[in-house]
Every structure is written in structure tokens, then in C-alpha cells.
Amino acid sequence: MGAAGPVIVGVGIDVVDVERFGATLDRTPRLRERLFTPAERTRQLASLAARFAAKEALAKALGAPSGLQWQDAEVMTAADGRPWLAVRGTVAERCTAQGVATLHVSLSHDAGIASAVVVLEA
Ligand SMILES: CC(C)(COP(=O)(O)OP(=O)(O)OC[C@H]1O[C@@H](n2cnc3c(N)ncnc32)[C@H](O)[C@@H]1OP(=O)(O)O)[C@@H](O)C(=O)NCCC(=O)NCCS
């Protein structure tokens, strides 16, 4: 038998209606500051919606425990455009408690919908 490969310990998915998300942000100006880090806030609306979807997908992958802070998960962007998740505080604590060592994220936005998938690896 070969050596054991990576162990998946969580998966999450979310979809967001971009226009409706934009209307919610416009109605509730504080929401942008609560949900997104200063770097994330510079993004255009569809990318913001995808980042919101990524945070929801991450919460689902962790089993949606209470007490997670939105800004404790940040979607970073590598030089080549690839997104990755940086976690700290409340989110990092849950990841450690659940034995998560590596987080994977993928984003998409088209046809008015933004979506994200998160996979958690031990
Ligand atoms: C649980 C939660 C993710 C549901 O999100 P939602 O937008 O209301 O619902 P969606 O339509 O996207 O998803 C619904 C699906 O979520 C899944 N779901 C429900 N509870 C879940 C849980 N505890 N863990 C994982 N998935 C869950 C279910 O499969 C459900 O579909 P079903 O009812 O047909 O089975 C949401 O209420 C929540 O807790 N969000 C996290 C908030 C948060 O922690 N933010 C900080 C993140 S950094």
C-alpha cells in the first residue's frame, strides 16, 4: 500500500446574487466595513460578492459554528490572480480545533451570480 494522501476534513459552497448583494451593501453602509478587510474593500462588486461567498463557504466547511468574525477570514490574491484564504483569530482557532492545516478556495462570478468553494485539509 502507498503512503496516505491528503485528508479532506471539510468542504463548503455558497452562491450570492451579485445585484442583490450590492443593494444590501448600499442599504447598510456599515456592512462593507464589517464583512471585508480594507484590502478586500477595494474590489469591484462581483469580486466582493465572491469573497462574501468564500467566507460563507468557509463557515459551512467548519460546520457553521457560532462566533466566527468575518474579518478573521480574508481572501488574498497571489501575483498571478489565484485566491487564497488567510485566517486569524476566531477562524484560526476553529481551524486548529478541527485539525485543519491547509485551506483551499476557488471563486467564480458570471451571469449575475458569484460563488465559492472551500476545501479544508488536515
Ligand atoms: C449556516 C449558514 C452558512 C447557512 O447559510 P444560508 O445562506 O442561510 O444558506 P444557504 O442557502 O447558502 O445554504 C443552505 C445549506 O447550508 C447547509 N448547512 C446548514 N447548516 C449547516 C452547518 N451547520 N454546517 C454546514 N452546512 C450547513 C445545509 O445543507 C443547507 O441546505 P439544506 O437546508 O437544503 O440542507 C449561515 O446561516 C451561517 O451560519 N453563516 C455563517 C456566518 C459566519 O460565520 N460568518 C463568518 C464567516 S468567516
The ligand as an SDF file (V2000), in Angstrom:
LIG
                    3D

 48 50  0  0  0  0  0  0  0  0999 V2000
  -25.3600   28.0510    8.1940 C   0  0  0  0  0  0  0  0  0  0  0  0
  -25.2670   29.1310    7.1320 C   0  0  0  0  0  0  0  0  0  0  0  0
  -23.9170   29.0010    6.4210 C   0  0  0  0  0  0  0  0  0  0  0  0
  -26.4170   28.9320    6.1350 C   0  0  0  0  0  0  0  0  0  0  0  0
  -26.2800   29.8680    5.0960 O   0  0  0  0  0  0  0  0  0  0  0  0
  -27.5320   30.3660    4.2330 P   0  0  0  0  0  0  0  0  0  0  0  0
  -27.0290   31.4190    3.2980 O   0  0  0  0  0  0  0  0  0  0  0  0
  -28.6520   30.6730    5.1360 O   0  0  0  0  0  0  0  0  0  0  0  0
  -27.9860   29.1200    3.4500 O   0  0  0  0  0  0  0  0  0  0  0  0
  -27.5480   28.5350    2.0150 P   0  0  0  0  0  0  0  0  0  0  0  0
  -28.7710   28.5550    1.2010 O   0  0  0  0  0  0  0  0  0  0  0  0
  -26.3220   29.1840    1.4790 O   0  0  0  0  0  0  0  0  0  0  0  0
  -27.1640   27.0690    2.3860 O   0  0  0  0  0  0  0  0  0  0  0  0
  -28.0990   26.2110    2.9080 C   0  0  0  0  0  0  0  0  0  0  0  0
  -27.4150   24.9030    3.2050 C   0  0  0  0  0  0  0  0  0  0  0  0
  -26.4070   25.0980    4.1960 O   0  0  0  0  0  0  0  0  0  0  0  0
  -26.1690   23.8100    4.7730 C   0  0  0  0  0  0  0  0  0  0  0  0
  -25.9690   23.9570    6.2060 N   0  0  0  0  0  0  0  0  0  0  0  0
  -26.8730   24.2600    7.1660 C   0  0  0  0  0  0  0  0  0  0  0  0
  -26.3000   24.2520    8.3700 N   0  0  0  0  0  0  0  0  0  0  0  0
  -25.0030   23.9390    8.1760 C   0  0  0  0  0  0  0  0  0  0  0  0
  -23.9110   23.7720    9.0510 C   0  0  0  0  0  0  0  0  0  0  0  0
  -24.0100   23.9480   10.3780 N   0  0  0  0  0  0  0  0  0  0  0  0
  -22.7120   23.4440    8.5070 N   0  0  0  0  0  0  0  0  0  0  0  0
  -22.5810   23.2640    7.1970 C   0  0  0  0  0  0  0  0  0  0  0  0
  -23.5840   23.4130    6.3130 N   0  0  0  0  0  0  0  0  0  0  0  0
  -24.7810   23.7570    6.8070 C   0  0  0  0  0  0  0  0  0  0  0  0
  -27.3970   22.9630    4.5040 C   0  0  0  0  0  0  0  0  0  0  0  0
  -27.0260   21.8890    3.6690 O   0  0  0  0  0  0  0  0  0  0  0  0
  -28.3320   23.9080    3.8070 C   0  0  0  0  0  0  0  0  0  0  0  0
  -29.0940   23.3220    2.7850 O   0  0  0  0  0  0  0  0  0  0  0  0
  -30.3650   22.3600    3.1670 P   0  0  0  0  0  0  0  0  0  0  0  0
  -31.1450   23.1290    4.1920 O   0  0  0  0  0  0  0  0  0  0  0  0
  -31.0520   22.1740    1.8780 O   0  0  0  0  0  0  0  0  0  0  0  0
  -29.7130   21.0970    3.6990 O   0  0  0  0  0  0  0  0  0  0  0  0
  -25.3820   30.5610    7.7190 C   0  0  0  0  0  0  0  0  0  0  0  0
  -26.5680   30.7000    8.4220 O   0  0  0  0  0  0  0  0  0  0  0  0
  -24.2160   30.8760    8.5970 C   0  0  0  0  0  0  0  0  0  0  0  0
  -24.1510   30.4720    9.7670 O   0  0  0  0  0  0  0  0  0  0  0  0
  -23.2770   31.6320    8.0440 N   0  0  0  0  0  0  0  0  0  0  0  0
  -22.0120   31.8310    8.6520 C   0  0  0  0  0  0  0  0  0  0  0  0
  -21.8410   33.2090    9.2280 C   0  0  0  0  0  0  0  0  0  0  0  0
  -20.4210   33.3210    9.7000 C   0  0  0  0  0  0  0  0  0  0  0  0
  -19.9470   32.5430   10.4980 O   0  0  0  0  0  0  0  0  0  0  0  0
  -19.6840   34.3130    9.1800 N   0  0  0  0  0  0  0  0  0  0  0  0
  -18.3010   34.4680    9.4310 C   0  0  0  0  0  0  0  0  0  0  0  0
  -17.5460   33.6570    8.4370 C   0  0  0  0  0  0  0  0  0  0  0  0
  -15.8250   33.9950    8.4280 S   0  0  0  0  0  0  0  0  0  0  0  0
  1  2  1  0
  2  3  1  0
  2  4  1  0
  2 36  1  0
  4  5  1  0
  5  6  1  0
  6  7  2  0
  6  8  1  0
  6  9  1  0
  9 10  1  0
 10 11  2  0
 10 12  1  0
 10 13  1  0
 13 14  1  0
 14 15  1  0
 15 16  1  0
 15 30  1  0
 16 17  1  0
 17 18  1  0
 17 28  1  0
 18 19  1  0
 18 27  1  0
 19 20  2  0
 20 21  1  0
 21 22  1  0
 21 27  2  0
 22 23  1  0
 22 24  2  0
 24 25  1  0
 25 26  2  0
 26 27  1  0
 28 29  1  0
 28 30  1  0
 30 31  1  0
 31 32  1  0
 32 33  2  0
 32 34  1  0
 32 35  1  0
 36 37  1  0
 36 38  1  0
 38 39  2  0
 38 40  1  0
 40 41  1  0
 41 42  1  0
 42 43  1  0
 43 44  2  0
 43 45  1  0
 45 46  1  0
 46 47  1  0
 47 48  1  0
M  END
$$$$
